Amino acid sequence: MYQDHFSLSASSPAGTAPPAAPAPLRVGLLGLGTVGSGTYAVLERNAALIAARAGRRIEVRMVAVRNLARARTVLGEQPGTPLLTDDPQALVCSPEVDVVVEVMGGTGLARSLVLQAIAHGKHVVTANKALLAEHGAEIFAAAQARGVVVAYEGAVAVSIPIIKALREGLTANRIEWVAGIINGTTNFILSAMRERGLSFATALAEAQALGYAEADPAFDVQGTDAAHKLSLLAANAFGTLPQYPQVQVQGITAVDAADVAFAEQLGYRLKLLGIAKRHGTGLELRVHPTLLPESHLLAQVHGSMNAVMVKSDAAGITLYYGAGAGAEQTGSAVIADLVDLARSASLSPAQRVPALGFASGVQPGLPVVGADDVESAFYVRLDLSRPDATVPRVLQQLAADGVQVQRMAQHPHPSDPELRCLVLLTAPLALRTLRPALQAVEAWPTVLGYASVLRVESLV
């Protein structure tokens, strides 16, 4: 009887036609490289599933590329294939496009095209973290004035829905800090150095051979990519515009295999972390190699994988893990934004999820604490030619300068057994306190070169 009642209530009244299917969301794709082709492939393969979730079909109507011949091999020649053009301005101005997906990369032409699309009333989806980190204030302001959406889940830790988690899932929370492994290339390199004792140069070459690192890897290994992503995470966590120029950045190019090995012996693992943390009335925004206890969840993230951890007052600590790169992985995040748009495009701007998670009160920026004023424990390695005579003097000098040493060990240097390495772990202190003490020690003739100094974090 219940089934009969349900069937009657679900059917159309006699003599009436079923409601017309909603119009598709029409997409224009700027770029058909790795991310663009991955996005298109997933949209085509899962079209029916995506439409069922979105409530209407999502159709790529136009694609703008530099190389038309190559694009034809990707798209094929079947009926319904998108219109190809080598004129991106034609795409962003086309009345046949509702939303522009920018996956071409760069910050010059991409910025111009995104702003043109917004001016023509198009919604924008982008996976371009550099574009939003460097020009986000301008782009978000233009979108708000025009009443359109700029969505960017694919710009940060692609397969991990961390932007949605920060601005929707954790919306009830005061967030204390966000920390994560948000660059897969550097995590692969550091994992290879730890697991197989490789040098940085050898691990980097392997990452390039496997396609994890570009021919010019500077963007990754110098920490720039992670800093772009961190600025977007911090904006969503703390209600500011992206503050990329204020991020304190240190890459992994100076990381020595000896430090990776010694950290392991002390019970730590070395990871390139992006950390955004409340600091009084300001913020810490920093990217740097970091020693984490080997039992920490982030220390268990190996290879090219990404993970982001968030500490908030109500939810506590939450962890988000997944692939940080890849054609279809990024495409998955791009399409998630398209599905959100398909569901919400007809709503008024006030009813949509804000681009940075805050409907009002977004601040241009909070003061960012300088690296010298950020307190943490530190790992210090000093290479000594005469350890018996030098170690007591080092400890005396550090104590006189207010540096408390909690652990100490001596090891032969992996590349020179005749060389002794003094490894220290300090109590938490500011870098401005540690630096002058180390500068005094580095000047001694029995200390060979500069100290290796790395931050130690517990993240609890």
N, C-alpha and C positions, 0 to 999 in steps of 0.2 A: 504493500500500500504506500509506504514511504517512497519507494522508487517511482511509482506511478505519479505521485504528487510532484516529485522532483522533475520528472520528465515534462510534465505539463507546464511547470513554472519556468523551465529553461527554454521552452520552445517559443517561436514568434507567434503572435496572435494570428488567427485564421484570416487569410486574405491580405496580410501585410508582407512586404518584401523584407528580407534580412537586411540589417544595416550595411551600408557600403563600407568596404575595407578602407582603413585610413591611408592617406597618401604616404608613399615611401619617404624616408629621409634621404635626400639627394646629396651625395658626397663628391667633393672635388679633392683629388689627391695630388699634393705637391711633392713629387719625388717618387721614384719606383726603385730605389736601391734596396739595401738589406731590409730596412724597416718597412718601406712602402710595399715591397713585394710580399713580405710576411703578413702584413695587414690585409692585403688583397687576397692572399691565399686562404687565410682563415675566414674572411668574410664570405668567400665563394663556397668553401667546403661546408661551413656551418650556417649557411644562409637561413634555412628554415628554423633551426634552433634559435638563432639570434633574433629572428623576427618574432618567434613565439614569446621570447622574453621581453623584447622591446615593445611589442604591441603593434609593430609595423615593420615593413621591410626596410633594410638599409642598403642602398644601392650606390655603387661608385659610378657616377655619370661622366666625369672627366678626369683625365690624368695629364699632368704637365711634367715633361721630362726634357733633358737635354738631348738624349740619344733616342730618337723615335724608333729606329730599327731594332735596337735591343729591347725596348719596351714592348714592341709587337711580339717578340718571342716569349716574353713573360705573360702577356695578356691573352695571346692566341687570337683567333679570328672567328670565334663563335658568335652567333647572334646575341645581341645585348652587350657586346664588348664595349667598354667605356670609350668615349671620344678621346683620342690622343692629340696633344698639342705641345709645341715647344715654346708657347707663349704663356707664361704663368699669369701675366696680367689679365689675359682673356679668361682664365679660369676663375680668378678671384672676383671678377666683375660679372660673371655669367649669371643670368637669371635662372639657369637650370641647376644651380648649386645652392644648397641650404647651409652646408657646413664645409669649411676648408680644413683638410687635414694636412698639416705641415710636417713633413718628415724628410726634408731636404738637408737640414743641418745648417750650421753657420749662423752668424749673427748680423750679416749685412743685408743681403737680398732677402733673407727670411724675415727679418724685422720689417722691411718695407712692404713685403707681400702680406704679412699678417695684419699690419696696420691698414693696408688697402682693403683687405677682406672685411675687417671690422667696420671701416667707413662705409662699405656697401651693405652693411647689415647682416653679414655672414657670421655664424658661430665659428669658432676656431678650436681645433684639437691639435695639440703638438706634443711631440716627444723630445723637444729641443730644450734641454736643461740650461745650456749656455745662454740661449736667447732670453729665457725668462729670468735667469739669475742676473743678467746684465741689463736687460731692458724691461723687466717685469713691471716696474712702477708705471712706465709709460703705457705699456700694453694693457694692463689691468684697468688703468684709468680710462683709456679709450673705449674699452669694452663696456665698462660701467656706464659711461656717458651715452653709448649707442644702444644699451640694453641688450647686449649679446653675451654669450658665454665664451670664456677661454678655459679649456679643460686640458689637463697635462699629467694624468696618472702615469703615462709612459715615460715621463722625464726623470723619474726617481725610482731606482731599484725595480726595474720594469715589471716583472711578474708578481711583485709584492704590492698589494693594494694599500700602500702606506699613506698616500694622500687622503684616500677615502677614510681610512681608519682615524687619521688625525682630525679631519674636519667633520666627520659624521659619527663614527663609532665611539670616539672619545670626547664627544662634544660637551658632556656634562662635567668633564674633569679639568682641574688646574694641572697643567703638565709641568713637571719639575725638570725633566731632561729627556732628550732624545739622543741616542748614540747608535752608531751602526757601522757595519762594513758595507760600504755603498759603492765600491769600485771592484769589480771582479778581477781585473787584470792584476792589480797589486795584491789581492788576496791569493791569486794563483801563484804569483812569484814568491810571496812570503811562505806559503804552504810548501812549495817545492824546496825552498831553502831549508826549512825545518825538517821535512820528511826525508830529504835525500842529501842534505849537507851541501847543496849547490851554492856557488857564489851568486851575487845579485846579477852580474853580467850573464852568467850561464842560464840562470832561471828566466831572465828577460828574453834571451834568444829563443828558449824553448817556448815561451808564451807567444812570441812572434810567429814561430813555425807552426803553432797550433791555431793561430788566428785569434788568440785572446788579446794580443797587443798589436797596435798599428806599427808600420815601418818607422814612423816617428812617434815614440811612445810617451813623449814629454807630458802631454795632456793628462795621462793617467799616473805615471810614476812620480810626477812632481806635485800631485795632489789637487790639481785644478779641477778635474772632473768631480771629485768628491766634494770640493768646496762649493761648486755650483749646486750640487744636489742638497748639501747641507743648508744652504741659504733658503731653499724652497721648503725643506722640512721645518726649519726654524720659523719661517713666516707663518706656516699653518699651525705650529704648536703655540706660538706666543703672540700672534695677532699683529705682526709687523709686515711691512713690505720687505722683499728680499734685500739682504744686506751683504751681498757677495764681496764687495771691496773690503769689508770689515773682518772677513774670516781670516784667522791666523792659520797659515798653511805651511806645513813641512811635509815633503814627500818622502819616498823611501830610497832615493838614489844613494844616500850615504849609509844605508843600513849594511852592516858587515855581517858575514856569516858567523863570525865569532860571537856577536851579540845575540843572534838567533839561538845558537847552541847554548850559550851561558844562561840565557833566559829560561830555556827548557830545563836546565839542570837546577835552577832555582824554583821550578814549579810554575813558570809563566810561559805564555805564548805571545808572540809579537804579531800585532794586527795594525793595519792602517785604519784608524777610526775617525769618523766625523762625529763631533760632540757639540750639541747645543744645550746649554744649561742656564737656568736662572742663577743670577749672581747679585744678590741684593735687589736694587732697582734696575739692574742691567742684565746683560747676557754674556756668557762665554760662547764664542763661535770659533771652533778650532778643528783642524784636520792635522793629524800627526801620527807617526808610528807609536804604538802604545803597548806596554806589557799588561796583559790580563792574566789573572789566575787561571791555570790550565783547566780548572773545573767550571769556569764561567761558561754560560751558554754561548756567548759570542766567540769564545776561544775554540768551540767545537765546529765552527763554520770553516770548511776547507775548500780548496780548489777555487773555482771562479764564482762560487755562490755568494749571495748577499744576505744580510740579515739586519734588521733594525729593531732596537729595543726602546721602549717608551716607559718612563716612570711617571705616573699621575696619582693624584690624591685618592680618588675613589676606586679606580680599576686596579691600582697597584702597578706592578711591572708586567708588561705584555711584550711578546716577541713575535716578529714577522720574518719569515724565511722564504727564500726562493731564488730563482735564477735572476741575475742582474743584467743579463744581456741576451741577445739572440733575436732572430728575425720574427718568429712567431710568438715568442715570449713578449716582445715589445708590442707586436700587433695585438696580442690579447688585451694589453692595457689600453691601447688606442681604441679598440672596439668597445671596451667597457665604458669609456667616455662617450662614444657614439650612442650606445644604448641608453645611457643617462640622458643624453640630449633628445633621443627619440621619445623618451617618456615625458620630458619636461619642457621641450622647446615652446609649447603653446602656453606655458604658464607665464605670468608676469615676472619681471626680474626679481621682485621682492619675494616671490615664492620659490625661487631656485636656490640651490646650495651656493653660497658665495664662493668666489674663486679662491680666496684665502681662508675660508672657514668662518669668518666673522662678518655678520651683516652690517655692523657698525662698530666704530671704535678701533679700526685698524690704524696703527700708528706708522708714521714714516720710518721710524726705527727706534729701538732702544739703545742706550749707550752700550758699547761692546768693550768688555774688559780686555786690556792689553795682555799679551802673553806673559810679561814679567810679573803680573799680579795674580795670575791663576795658580792656586795652590794644588799640589799633588805630591805623592811620593815620586822619587826619581831612581832610575837605574843609572849607575855611573861605572864606566870602565876606563881604567888608566893602564897604559902599557909601561912597564918599569924595567929599566936595565939592572937596577940593584934593589930588589924588593925588600931584603932584610933591613937595609938601612933606610929605605924610603917609606915603607908602610906606616911605621909609628909616626913619622913626621906628617904624613897625609892625614891620619886620624886626628892628630893634634891640631893641625891647621883648620880642618873642617869644624871641629868642636869649638875652636876659638871664634869662628865666624858664624856660629849658631846653627850649624848643620848637624843634626842627630843621625848617626848611622845605626840602622836596625839590624842589618845583616851584612856579612863580609865573606868573601871567598877569594882564593887565588887559584889560577888555572894557567897552564902553558898555552900560549897562543896557538890556534890550530894550524897556522901556516908557518910558524917558527917556534919549535919546542924550546929554544934557548930564551925566548922572550916570555916573561911572566906578566899575566894580566891580573890586576886587582879589580874585583867587581864588588860594588857597594849598592845596597838598597837603603835609601834615606827615609826618615819619617816625612810626613807631608810638610811642605814649605813652599814659599813663593820662589819662582825662578830668580827674582832679583836678589834673593838672599844666597842662593846656591852659586850664581854665576861668579861673583867676585872671589869666593873661596876657591873655586876651580881655576880661575885665572891665575891666582897666586901659585897654585900647585903646578900648573902647566908650565910655568916659567923655570922650574927646577931642571937641571941637566939630566937627572936620572929619570925624568918623566918624558917619554918619547911621543911627541905630537900632542894633539888636542884630545881632551877627554871625550868619550862617547857618552852622550846624555840622552836618555829616553824617559818619557813620563810613564808612570805606573798608575793604573786605575782599577778600582774595585767594582764600580757601577752597581751599587746595591741601594 
